[in-house]
Amino acid sequence: MCLQEGETKNEENIGREKLNGYTANIAFAGFATPKLLWMQENEPKNFKRIRKFMLPQDYINYRFTGVHCTDYTDASCNKW
């Protein structure tokens, strides 16, 4: 998923400047969206089974409140 220069497919397909303009953040390969895109491309059956995606802190919040939500900064970092 990660290209030699450290760019992700998000950056390769959309363009680094345009992606940064949308999110004000760079797309690291360790973020959730590049991983999900990899899964969509390489493991489509498993990808189709995904109903909700939560970061660890979002899952804890969900368990306490029953609400699916995330922080704006986490959403920006993960390129939602």
N, C-alpha and C positions, 0 to 999 in steps of 0.2 A: 504494500500500500504506500509505503514511503519512498519517494524518489531520492536520488542521490543528493540533491541539493537540500534535502530536508523538507521539500514541499509535499503536500498531500495531493491526492487526486482532485480534491475540492479546488485547490489553487491552480492545478494544471488545467482543469476544465473551465473554470470561471475566470481565472486570472487573479493574481495576488492583490493587485491594487483594487479591483472591483470588490473582491471578497472582504478586504480590509475596510472598504468604504461602507459595506453593509453592516459589519459587525464591530468595527474599530478594534479588531484583534486579529492576530495571525492564526493560521490553522496548523496546529501541531498534530503530528500523526497519533499522539497519545490521547487526543480528545475523542469524545464519543462518536461524533458524526463520521469521521474517517473510518473508524472501526465498523460502524454499522453499514457504511457503503461497501466496505470490503466484504462483510458478511452477505450483503445483498447480491454481490457479484459472484462470490465463491461458494456460498452455502445458501442458495435461494430457498430451500425447503425450511431450514431453520429460521431464516429471516421472515418468512411468511407467518411463522408461529408467534412472532413478537406482537403483543397487544399494547404494552406500555413500556417505556424505557425510563428508568429513574437512576440518578446518581445515588451513591450511598446515603448522603445526607437527606436527599429527597425521600428515600425509602423510609428512613427513620421518622421523618416528619409525617409521612403517610400512615405509618403504624400508630403514631400518637394521635393524629387528627382525622384520618380517613380521607384526607384531601390530597389529590395528585397536583403538585405544584413544584416550582423551582425558583431559585433566585435569579434575577436578571443578569448578574455577573456570571453565574454558572452557565446560563443559557448562551451568553455571548461567547464564552470560552469554548463551549462545545459546539458552536456553529449550528444551533437549532434553526 
